[in-house]
């Protein structure tokens, strides 16, 4: 399960502080992993930064709570578009790596 949050790009540093806090905690964002994309990089709102988190529903509920003051879940269509772009990037990287096998 995944969720993509959106945040005003002007608040990106505040967002990073939350995401990078206590990286060794059992329920930290660092342990689960996340990807950050600026809107211009994913053909979305240039004034926003997007955070992709792939995790359990339980973790996503905690993420909703931790991020509520700075980010909110992106609209469904935006989430689908960004998820598609991330998968395409990963496929491109995997194809490049397989050339060296």
C-alpha positions as CSV (number, residue, x, y, z in Angstrom):
1,X,0.0,0.0,0.0
2,X,1.3,3.5,-0.8
3,X,0.3,7.1,-0.2
4,X,1.6,10.3,-1.7
5,X,1.5,13.4,0.4
6,X,1.8,17.0,-0.9
7,X,3.5,19.9,0.8
8,X,4.1,23.5,-0.3
9,X,7.6,23.6,-1.7
10,X,8.4,26.6,0.5
11,X,8.0,24.2,3.5
12,X,10.2,21.4,2.1
13,X,12.9,21.9,4.8
14,X,10.3,21.5,7.6
15,X,9.0,18.4,5.9
16,X,12.5,16.9,5.7
17,X,13.0,17.6,9.4
18,X,10.0,15.4,10.2
19,X,10.9,12.7,7.7
20,X,14.5,12.5,9.0
21,X,13.8,12.7,12.7
22,X,14.9,9.7,14.8
23,X,15.9,7.4,11.9
24,X,16.6,4.5,14.2
25,X,13.1,4.4,15.8
26,X,11.1,1.3,15.1
27,X,8.4,3.4,13.3
28,X,10.6,6.0,11.6
29,X,10.1,7.2,8.1
30,X,13.8,6.2,7.4
31,X,13.1,2.5,8.2
32,X,10.0,2.4,6.0
33,X,11.6,4.5,3.3
34,X,10.2,7.3,1.2
35,X,10.8,9.2,-2.0
36,X,10.6,12.9,-2.4
37,X,9.8,14.5,-5.7
38,X,9.4,18.2,-6.6
39,X,6.3,18.9,-8.6
40,X,8.3,20.0,-11.6
41,X,10.1,16.6,-11.7
42,X,6.8,14.7,-12.0
43,X,4.8,17.0,-14.2
44,X,2.6,18.2,-11.3
45,X,2.2,21.5,-9.4
46,X,5.6,23.2,-9.4
47,X,4.8,24.9,-6.1
48,X,4.5,21.5,-4.3
49,X,6.8,18.8,-3.1
50,X,5.5,15.2,-3.0
51,X,6.4,12.4,-0.7
52,X,5.8,8.8,-1.7
53,X,5.6,6.3,1.2
54,X,5.0,2.6,0.6
55,X,4.1,1.0,3.9
56,X,1.4,-0.8,5.9
57,X,-1.9,0.8,6.5
58,X,-1.0,1.1,10.2
59,X,2.1,3.1,9.4
60,X,0.3,5.3,6.9
61,X,-2.2,6.2,9.6
62,X,0.7,7.3,11.8
63,X,2.2,9.2,8.9
64,X,-1.1,11.0,8.4
65,X,-0.9,12.1,12.0
66,X,2.8,13.1,12.0
67,X,2.5,15.0,8.7
68,X,-0.9,16.7,9.2
69,X,0.5,20.1,10.0
70,X,2.6,20.3,7.0
71,X,1.4,17.8,4.3
72,X,-1.8,16.1,3.3
73,X,-2.5,13.2,1.0
74,X,-2.5,14.3,-2.6
75,X,-5.7,14.0,-4.7
76,X,-6.2,10.4,-6.0
77,X,-5.4,11.3,-9.7
78,X,-2.1,13.0,-8.6
79,X,-1.2,10.0,-6.5
80,X,-1.8,7.7,-9.5
81,X,0.2,9.9,-11.9
82,X,3.2,10.1,-9.5
83,X,3.1,6.4,-8.7
84,X,3.2,5.7,-12.4
85,X,6.2,8.0,-12.9
86,X,8.1,6.4,-10.0
87,X,7.5,2.9,-11.3
88,X,8.7,4.0,-14.8
89,X,11.9,5.4,-13.1
90,X,12.5,2.2,-11.2
91,X,12.0,0.1,-14.3
92,X,14.5,2.2,-16.2
93,X,17.0,1.8,-13.4
94,X,16.4,-1.9,-13.3
95,X,16.9,-2.2,-17.0
96,X,20.1,-0.3,-16.8
97,X,21.4,-2.5,-14.0
98,X,20.5,-5.7,-15.8
99,X,22.8,-4.7,-18.6
100,X,25.7,-5.3,-16.3
101,X,24.7,-8.7,-15.2
